[in-house]
Amino acid sequence: MAEPKINDLMERIVSLCKRKGLIFQSSEIYGGINGFWDYGPLGAELKRNVKDYWWRIMTRLRDDVVGLEATIIMHPKIWEASGHTTTFADPMVDCLLTKKRYRADQIDAQSGVAYHFSGAEDHAPLSGEKLKTSGEAYSVLVSEIKQGEHARKVAREFYKQRGLSDPRLLGERTETVQNSTRYNPENGSLLTEPRLFNLMFKTYVGPVESAENVAYLRPETAQAIFAQFKNVAEVSRQKVPFGICQIGKAFRNEINPRNFTFRSREFEQMELEFFIRPDEAIEAIAGSVAKPEGTGHPGQPQSNWGWQMWHKYWVEERLAFYEEIGLPRTSLVEYWQKPEELAHYARATVDILYKFPFSKRDEKGELAGEELEGVAARSDFDLSQHQRFSGKAMTIFDDELKAAWAKMDDIKKMALTTRYFQNRRDYLVKANVPPAQAEQQAHEEAAALANGMYVPHVIEPSAGVDRLALALICNAYCEDEAPDEKGKLEKRVVMRFSPRIAPIKVAVFPLLKNRPELVAKALQVRDLLRPLMTVYYDDGGAIGRRYRRQDEAGTPYGVTIDFDTLGEQGEGLKDTVTLRDRDTMKQTRVKIEELPALLQEKIR
C-alpha cells in the first residue's frame, strides 16, 4: 500500500479532531478567527492530563521546584526589561498580488527566471476615458524561461488591481535569479521589502486609552517568574539550586498562523526557571566545576555541577518526559543551536523537535522536526535586567559560598574574582551601561561575591502545551484493520494515546441496553471507577461499534458487562467483566473487585 501524502494525513487528522471533539476552530459559526482554537471535550481532557502530569513531575515529585500562577497583564516595564518592547518582532512581507502576509524569515529561497516589468498601460481604455498608465515596477519569478506567459498573466492581474482594465505590459526584461527570498513561493509574485512587526498584543488598563495606560498581554510566562523570584525564594525557604515553574496562557500576534494549532496567537506554556549558582561560586565551594562527559543522562545532581551539567541534566529530563507520555525517542530530534543562532544572552540552547507530518525534510529526505520545547542556559541575564530596570536587588546570600571563600588562598580568590568581574562587566556593557559605570559596578559585584552575594544564573526548559497536544495527536493517529461483528476485516482509525494522558481512561459497556440487570451492573462498575479515573459510559449500538468509537477517541481500555457477569453461565464467572485492550484488542476476564487497582496500575 502506498504511503498517504503528508497533506492528506494532516487533513485526516484535522478532520478527526473536529469529528471526535478534540479541537474546533474558534468562533466557527461566525467564520472563525485565524490563529485561535477551542478544545472540545476530548481535547480539554487531553490538555488537562498533559498539564497535570507535567506539574506532578515538576513540583510534587521534587523538593527543589515550586509553583507560581501569575497574571496575564503585568507592569509594562517588565517587557522593557526583558527586551520585548524593542526586540520581540518578526520581519514581515506582503505579497503585492494577493496582499497575504508572511514572515520574511520563513520564505523559502527560490531560483529561476525573474520577469521584470517597468509598468503597464491600458490596451483598450473604456470609451471616453483617457489612456491609463501605471509606472509601478513589478516582477514575477518562474522556474523556467518557457513559463513567460504565466509570468505575464500574473503581471496583468497585478496591474488590473491598479485600475487598468486591459493592461499592456511595458519594459519587459528577464533575469536569472539564485536563492532569492523576494518572491512568493505560492504564485511567484514580488514581495514587499521586509519590515519589523512587534508580536505583542497591546491593550489599555483603565478607562482612558493613553500612552501612560498602555499594557500588553504577556507573550511568555517566564518574566513573571523572574519578577517574583525574591518573593518566592523567601516564602518557600528554597536555596539555590531550585526552580519555579508556571503553566499559563501567552499571546503572540503572529503574522501568519499556520499548521493547524502549531503556530497560534493564543496558546499555553509550561515553563521552568531553574536557578543555579554561577560557576565561580561552584568552584569556590567544591574546588572544581564538573562538566558533561559523554552522552546520556548525567545522573543525580551533584554539588560541583556547573551550568553545563545542569543544562545537560534538564535536556535529558525533558526528553524522558516526552517518552513517558508516549512520544518515542525516534520521533524526537535533539537540536543544539549553533553559536550564530543563539540569543545574545544564551550560553547554550537545545531545541527538542517533534517530527510532525508537515515538517520540512532534511537533505536525507527525513523529517527535520518542529520545536516542542527549548532548553536554554540563559546565564544571569534575566534577573540582572530586572534588577537594573526595577532598582530592586535580585542577589541572594549563599552562606556556603561565604564560608568556602574564607578558606581559599589569595591566588584562587583573585582568579575567581577576576573572572566574575569580567563576566559582569561584559553583561553591563552589552546592556548599554556606560563603560566607566559598568567597570565600577562590576568591581562592586565581584567584591560582593566574596561575601556570598550573587545574581543566580538560570536554566530554562520552556514547552508549549498546544504544540505538545498536537504532537500527541499526530503520533497517536493510526489506521489499521479489525474484524467487525461478522468477522470481516474493516478499516479502523485508532488513536494510540499513552494511557497516562489519554482523554478517557476506560469505557464501560453493558452488552445490551434493553436488559435492566446488565445496565444496572454496568452503572455500578462506572460509579466504582469514576472517582479514580475518567470513565465514559456507552450503551448505544452494537458492541463492536462502541469499541470502534472508543478506539477513535483513544480510550485504552474497555469494560464489558455481559451475562457471565450476572452469573447466568455459572457462579465461577459471576462478578467478572471483560477487559479489552485498545491496541491489541485482546480481551480478558477480570473480577470487578480487582478492576480499580488493575486499571490504576495500567494508567499510572
C-alpha positions in Angstrom: 0.0 0.0 0.0 1.4 3.4 -0.9 2.1 5.8 2.0 -0.5 8.6 2.4 0.6 12.0 1.2 1.6 14.3 4.1 -1.1 16.8 3.4 -3.7 14.0 3.2 -2.5 12.7 6.5 -2.9 16.1 8.2 -6.3 16.6 6.6 -7.5 13.3 8.1 -6.0 14.3 11.5 -7.7 17.7 11.4 -11.0 16.1 10.3 -10.8 13.6 13.2 -10.1 16.4 15.7 -13.3 18.0 14.8 -15.3 14.8 14.5 -14.3 13.5 17.9 -14.3 16.8 19.8 -10.6 17.3 20.2 -10.2 20.7 18.5 -12.6 23.2 17.0 -12.0 26.4 15.0 -12.7 29.3 17.4 -15.9 31.3 16.6 -16.7 28.8 13.8 -20.3 29.9 13.4 -19.0 33.4 12.5 -16.5 32.2 10.0 -13.7 31.5 12.5 -10.8 33.7 13.5 -7.3 32.8 12.3 -4.8 31.6 14.9 -7.3 30.8 17.6 -8.6 27.3 18.5 -11.0 25.8 21.0 -10.6 22.4 22.6 -13.7 20.2 22.8 -14.5 17.6 25.4 -11.7 15.2 24.5 -9.2 17.9 23.7 -9.8 19.6 27.0 -9.2 16.3 28.8 -6.0 15.6 26.8 -4.6 19.1 27.6 -5.5 18.8 31.3 -3.8 15.4 31.5 -0.7 16.7 29.9 -0.5 19.7 32.2 -1.3 17.7 35.3 1.4 15.2 34.6 3.9 17.9 33.9 3.0 19.7 37.1 3.2 16.5 39.1 6.7 15.5 37.9 8.0 19.1 38.1 6.7 20.0 41.6 5.1 17.3 43.5 7.8 14.7 42.9 10.6 17.1 43.5 11.9 19.0 46.6 13.7 21.7 44.6 10.9 23.1 42.4 7.8 25.2 43.5 4.9 26.6 41.5 3.6 30.1 40.6 0.5 31.4 38.9 0.8 35.0 37.8 -1.4 37.4 35.9 -1.5 37.7 32.1 -1.2 41.5 32.2 1.8 42.9 34.2 3.6 46.2 34.6 4.8 47.3 31.1 8.3 48.0 32.5 8.7 44.2 32.8 8.6 44.0 29.0 11.1 46.8 28.7 13.5 45.0 31.0 13.1 41.7 29.0 13.6 43.4 25.7 10.2 42.5 24.3 9.1 46.1 23.6 12.1 46.7 21.4 13.3 43.3 20.0 10.3 41.0 20.1 9.5 41.4 16.5 9.4 39.4 13.3 10.3 40.6 9.8 7.0 40.9 7.7 6.5 40.9 4.0 3.3 41.3 1.9 2.5 39.6 -1.4 2.0 42.5 -3.9 -0.7 40.4 -5.7 -2.8 38.7 -3.0 -1.9 41.1 -0.1 -1.3 38.0 2.1 1.3 38.5 4.8 4.3 36.2 5.6 7.2 36.1 7.9 10.2 37.1 5.8 12.4 34.6 7.6 10.1 31.7 6.6 10.1 32.4 2.9 11.8 29.5 1.1 14.8 30.5 -1.1 13.9 30.0 -4.8 15.8 30.1 -8.0 14.5 30.7 -11.5 13.9 33.4 -14.1 12.5 36.7 -12.9 10.3 38.7 -15.4 10.6 42.4 -14.7 8.1 45.0 -16.0 8.6 48.7 -15.8 4.9 49.4 -15.8 1.7 49.0 -17.9 -0.8 50.9 -19.9 -4.5 50.3 -20.8 -4.5 48.4 -24.1 -8.2 49.2 -24.6 -9.5 52.1 -22.4 -13.2 52.4 -22.0 -15.0 54.8 -24.4 -14.4 58.4 -23.4 -11.7 57.6 -20.9 -8.1 58.8 -21.1 -5.4 56.2 -21.6 -4.5 54.9 -18.1 -0.9 54.0 -17.2 0.9 52.7 -14.2 4.6 53.3 -13.7 4.9 50.9 -10.8 7.6 48.4 -11.4 6.7 44.7 -10.8 8.3 41.3 -11.3 7.3 37.6 -11.2 9.6 34.6 -10.6 9.0 31.5 -12.7 11.1 28.3 -12.7 11.8 28.2 -16.4 12.0 30.9 -19.2 9.4 29.0 -21.2 6.9 29.9 -18.5 7.0 33.5 -19.5 3.3 33.6 -20.4 2.4 32.6 -16.9 4.6 35.5 -15.6 2.8 37.9 -17.9 -0.6 36.6 -16.8 0.3 37.3 -13.1 1.7 40.7 -14.0 -1.5 41.6 -15.9 -3.6 40.7 -12.9 -1.3 42.9 -10.7 -1.9 45.9 -12.9 -5.6 45.3 -13.2 -5.7 45.7 -9.4 -4.2 49.2 -10.1 -7.1 50.3 -12.2 -6.1 49.1 -15.7 -8.9 47.2 -17.4 -6.8 45.5 -20.1 -3.1 46.1 -19.2 -0.4 46.1 -21.9 2.9 45.3 -20.2 5.9 47.7 -20.6 9.6 47.3 -20.4 9.8 43.5 -20.1 13.2 42.1 -19.3 14.4 38.8 -17.7 17.0 38.0 -15.2 18.3 34.7 -13.8 17.8 34.6 -10.0 19.5 32.3 -7.5 18.3 31.5 -3.9 16.1 34.6 -3.6 13.5 35.2 -0.9 11.9 38.2 -2.6 9.2 36.2 -4.3 6.0 34.5 -3.0 6.5 30.7 -3.4 2.7 30.3 -3.9 2.4 32.4 -7.1 5.8 33.9 -7.9 4.7 37.5 -7.2 7.2 40.0 -5.9 7.0 40.6 -2.1 7.3 43.9 -0.3 10.6 44.8 1.5 10.7 43.3 5.0 9.6 45.4 7.9 9.6 44.6 11.6 6.3 43.8 13.3 6.1 43.6 17.1 4.3 40.5 18.2 2.8 41.7 21.5 -0.9 42.4 21.8 -1.4 45.9 23.1 -4.2 46.9 25.5 -5.0 49.7 28.0 -5.5 49.5 31.7 -8.3 51.7 33.0 -11.0 53.8 31.1 -8.6 56.1 29.3 -6.7 54.9 26.2 -3.5 56.9 26.7 0.2 56.2 26.5 0.6 56.0 30.2 -2.1 53.3 30.4 -0.6 51.0 27.8 -0.2 47.4 28.8 0.4 44.1 27.0 -0.9 40.6 27.0 2.1 38.6 28.1 4.0 36.9 25.2 5.5 34.4 27.6 5.1 33.2 31.2 8.8 33.3 32.2 9.0 37.0 33.0 6.6 36.8 35.9 8.8 34.1 37.5 11.8 36.4 37.3 9.8 39.4 38.7 8.6 37.3 41.6 11.9 35.5 42.2 12.8 37.1 45.5 9.3 36.7 46.9 9.1 33.0 46.0 12.6 32.2 47.2 11.8 33.8 50.6 8.4 32.3 51.3 9.3 28.8 50.0 12.5 28.7 52.0 14.4 27.4 49.0 18.1 27.7 48.4 19.9 27.8 45.1 19.8 25.5 43.1 16.0 25.5 42.9 13.3 26.2 40.4 10.0 28.0 39.9 7.5 26.7 37.3 4.3 28.0 35.8 1.6 26.9 33.4 -0.4 29.6 31.7 -1.7 31.4 28.7 0.5 33.5 26.4 -0.3 35.6 23.4 1.6 36.5 20.2 0.2 38.4 17.3 1.7 36.0 14.7 2.0 37.3 11.2 1.0 34.1 9.6 -0.5 31.4 11.9 -0.3 28.0 10.2 0.0 24.3 10.5 -3.3 23.8 12.4 -2.6 24.7 16.1 1.1 24.6 15.8 1.6 28.3 15.4 -1.3 30.1 17.1 -1.9 33.6 18.5 -3.2 32.3 21.9 -1.5 29.3 23.5 -0.4 27.8 26.7 3.1 27.4 28.0 4.7 25.1 30.6 7.9 26.8 31.8 10.5 26.2 34.4 13.2 28.6 35.5 15.8 26.7 37.4 18.2 28.9 39.3 21.8 27.8 39.8 25.0 29.2 41.2 27.5 30.9 38.9 30.4 28.6 38.1 32.7 30.9 40.1 30.7 30.1 43.2 30.7 26.4 42.4 34.5 26.4 42.1 34.9 28.2 45.4 32.6 25.7 47.2 33.5 22.4 45.5 37.1 23.1 44.4 36.3 22.4 40.7 33.4 22.6 38.3 32.1 19.3 36.8 31.4 19.2 33.0 29.5 16.7 30.9 31.4 13.6 29.8 29.8 11.6 27.0 26.1 11.3 26.1 23.0 10.4 28.1 21.6 11.4 31.4 24.3 12.7 33.8 22.6 11.2 36.9 21.5 12.7 40.2 22.5 16.3 40.7 25.8 16.9 42.5 27.2 19.9 44.4 30.0 20.5 41.9 27.7 20.8 38.9 28.2 23.9 36.8 25.8 25.3 34.2 26.8 22.8 31.5 25.9 19.8 33.7 22.6 21.4 34.8 21.8 22.2 31.2 22.5 18.6 30.1 20.5 17.3 33.1 17.4 19.2 32.1 17.7 18.3 28.4 17.7 14.6 29.4 14.9 15.1 31.9 12.7 16.7 29.3 13.4 14.1 26.7 12.5 11.4 29.3 9.2 13.3 30.0 8.2 13.1 26.3 8.9 9.4 26.2 6.9 8.8 29.4 3.8 10.3 27.8 4.1 8.3 24.5 6.4 10.1 22.1 9.1 7.6 21.1 12.7 8.9 21.1 12.8 8.2 17.3 10.1 10.8 16.8 12.2 13.5 18.6 15.2 15.5 17.5 17.7 17.0 19.9 18.9 20.1 18.1 21.8 22.0 19.6 21.7 25.6 18.3 24.8 26.8 16.6 26.7 29.8 18.1 25.3 32.2 15.4 21.8 31.0 16.2 22.0 31.7 20.0 20.3 34.6 21.6 23.0 37.1 22.8 22.5 36.2 26.5 22.4 32.4 26.0 25.3 30.1 26.6 23.6 27.1 25.0 20.2 26.2 23.8 18.8 22.8 22.8 15.6 22.7 20.8 13.6 19.5 21.3 11.8 18.9 18.0 9.0 16.5 17.0 8.7 15.1 13.5 5.3 16.4 12.6 3.7 15.3 9.3 4.1 18.9 8.0 7.7 19.2 9.0 10.3 20.0 6.3 12.6 17.3 5.2 16.4 17.4 5.5 18.9 16.6 2.8 18.5 12.8 3.5 14.7 13.1 3.0 14.0 12.6 6.7 11.5 14.8 8.6 13.6 17.5 10.2 11.1 18.3 13.0 9.5 21.4 14.6 10.1 22.8 18.0 8.2 21.4 21.0 10.5 22.9 23.7 13.6 24.9 24.1 16.1 24.2 27.0 18.2 27.3 27.3 21.2 28.2 29.6 20.3 31.9 30.0 23.2 33.0 32.3 22.2 35.7 34.8 20.7 37.9 32.1 17.1 37.9 33.1 17.4 38.6 36.8 20.2 41.2 36.1 17.8 43.0 33.7 15.0 43.2 36.2 17.5 44.3 38.9 18.7 47.1 36.6 15.2 48.3 35.5 13.4 48.0 38.8 16.2 49.1 41.1 15.5 46.2 43.4 18.3 43.7 44.2 18.0 40.2 42.7 21.0 38.9 44.5 20.9 36.1 47.0 23.1 35.4 50.0 24.8 32.0 49.9 26.3 31.1 53.3 28.2 28.1 51.9 29.9 30.4 49.4 30.9 32.9 52.1 32.3 30.1 54.3 34.2 28.5 51.4 35.6 31.8 50.3 37.3 32.4 53.6 39.2 29.2 53.3 40.6 29.8 49.8 44.2 31.1 49.2 44.6 34.6 47.7 45.6 33.4 44.3 42.4 31.4 43.9 40.3 34.3 45.2 41.9 36.7 42.7 41.3 34.3 39.8 37.6 33.8 40.6 37.1 37.5 41.4 38.7 38.5 38.1 36.6 36.0 36.1 33.4 37.1 37.8 34.2 40.7 37.3 34.8 40.2 33.6 31.5 38.3 33.1 29.5 41.0 34.9 31.3 43.8 33.1 30.6 42.2 29.7 26.9 41.9 30.6 26.7 45.6 31.6 28.4 46.8 28.5 26.1 44.7 26.3 23.2 46.3 28.2 24.4 49.7 27.1 25.7 50.8 30.5 28.4 53.4 30.0 31.9 51.8 30.2 33.1 53.6 33.3 29.9 52.9 35.2 30.0 49.2 34.0 33.6 48.9 35.3 32.7 50.3 38.7 29.5 48.3 39.1 31.3 45.1 38.0 34.0 45.7 40.6 31.4 46.1 43.3 29.6 42.9 42.3 32.8 41.0 42.2 33.6 42.2 45.7 30.1 41.1 46.9 30.8 37.6 45.6 33.4 37.2 48.4 30.7 37.9 50.9 28.4 35.2 49.4 26.3 37.5 47.2 25.5 36.9 43.6 22.8 37.1 40.9 21.7 33.5 40.2 22.0 32.0 36.7 19.1 30.1 35.2 18.4 27.1 33.0 15.0 27.4 31.3 13.0 24.5 29.9 10.1 26.1 28.0 7.4 23.9 26.4 4.2 24.7 24.5 1.1 22.8 25.7 -0.8 23.2 22.4 2.2 22.0 20.3 2.6 19.1 22.6 -1.1 18.2 22.3 -0.8 18.3 18.5 2.3 16.1 18.6 0.5 13.6 20.8 -2.5 13.6 18.4 -0.3 13.2 15.3 1.7 10.4 17.0 -1.4 8.6 18.2 -3.2 8.6 14.8 -3.2 5.2 13.2 -5.2 3.3 10.6 -5.4 -0.5 10.6 -7.9 -3.2 10.1 -10.1 -5.0 12.7 -12.9 -7.6 12.3 -16.5 -6.5 12.5 -19.3 -8.4 14.2 -19.3 -10.9 11.3 -15.5 -11.4 11.4 -15.0 -9.4 8.2 -12.0 -7.1 8.3 -12.8 -3.4 8.1 -10.7 -0.2 8.3 -10.2 1.1 11.8 -9.0 4.5 13.0 -7.4 4.2 16.4 -5.7 6.9 18.5 -2.9 5.2 20.4 -2.6 7.7 23.2 -0.5 6.6 26.1 -2.8 5.6 29.0 -1.1 8.3 31.1 -2.5 11.1 29.0 -5.5 9.5 27.2 -8.6 11.8 27.5 -10.7 8.9 28.6 -9.1 6.1 30.6 -11.8 3.4 30.4 -15.2 2.9 28.7 -17.9 0.9 30.4 -20.4 -1.0 28.2 -23.5 -3.1 29.1 -23.7 -5.8 26.4 -27.3 -4.9 25.8 -29.1 -1.8 26.9 -32.5 -3.4 26.9 -31.6 -5.7 29.8 -32.0 -3.7 33.0 -29.9 -6.1 35.0 -26.9 -5.6 32.7 -27.4 -1.8 32.7 -27.6 -1.7 36.5 -24.4 -3.7 36.9 -22.6 -1.5 34.3 -23.7 1.6 36.1 -22.3 0.1 39.4 -18.9 -0.5 37.7 -18.9 3.0 36.2 -19.6 4.5 39.6 -16.9 2.3 41.2 -14.2 3.6 38.7 -15.4 7.2 38.3 -13.7 8.6 41.4 -10.4 7.2 40.3 -10.2 8.0 36.6 -12.1 9.4 33.6 -14.8 7.0 32.6 -17.2 7.0 29.7 -20.4 5.0 29.7 -21.8 3.9 26.4 -24.8 1.7 25.7 -25.7 2.8 22.2 -25.4 0.4 19.2 -23.7 -2.9 18.7 -20.8 -3.7 21.0 -18.3 -3.7 18.1 -19.4 -0.2 17.0 -18.9 1.0 20.5 -15.4 -0.4 20.6 -14.6 1.4 17.3 -15.9 4.7 18.7 -13.7 4.4 21.7 -10.7 3.4 19.6 -11.1 6.7 17.7 -11.3 8.6 21.0 -8.1 6.9 22.1 -9.6 5.1 25.1 -7.1 2.5 26.1 -9.4 0.1 27.9 -13.0 -1.1 27.6 -15.0 -2.9 30.2 -18.0 -5.0 29.1 -20.7 -6.3 31.4 -22.2 -9.4 29.9 -24.3 -12.4 31.1 -21.3 -14.1 32.6 -21.0 -11.0 34.9 -24.5 -11.8 36.2 -23.6 -15.5 36.8 -26.0 -16.8 34.2 -23.3 -19.1 32.8 -22.2 -20.4 36.2 -21.0 -19.0 39.5 -17.4 -19.1 38.5 -17.6 -16.1 36.3 -20.1 -14.1 38.4 -19.0 -10.5 39.1 -16.3 -10.7 36.5 -16.1 -8.4 33.4 -14.4 -8.5 30.0 -11.4 -6.1 29.9 -10.5 -5.1 26.3 -7.1 -3.6 25.3 -7.4 -1.0 22.6 -4.1 -1.7 20.8 -4.1 -5.5 20.9 -7.9 -5.9 21.0 -7.2 -8.8 23.4 -10.0 -9.5 26.0 -9.5 -11.0 29.4 -11.8 -11.7 32.3 -11.2 -9.7 35.5 -13.0 -9.7 38.8 -14.9 -6.4 39.4 -13.3 -6.0 42.8 -9.8 -6.2 41.3 -10.6 -3.8 38.4 -9.8 -0.4 40.1 -6.3 -1.4 41.2 -5.6 -3.1 37.9 -6.6 -0.1 35.8 -4.9 2.4 38.1 -1.6 0.5 37.6 -2.1 0.5 33.9 -2.8 4.2 33.6 -0.2 5.4 36.2 
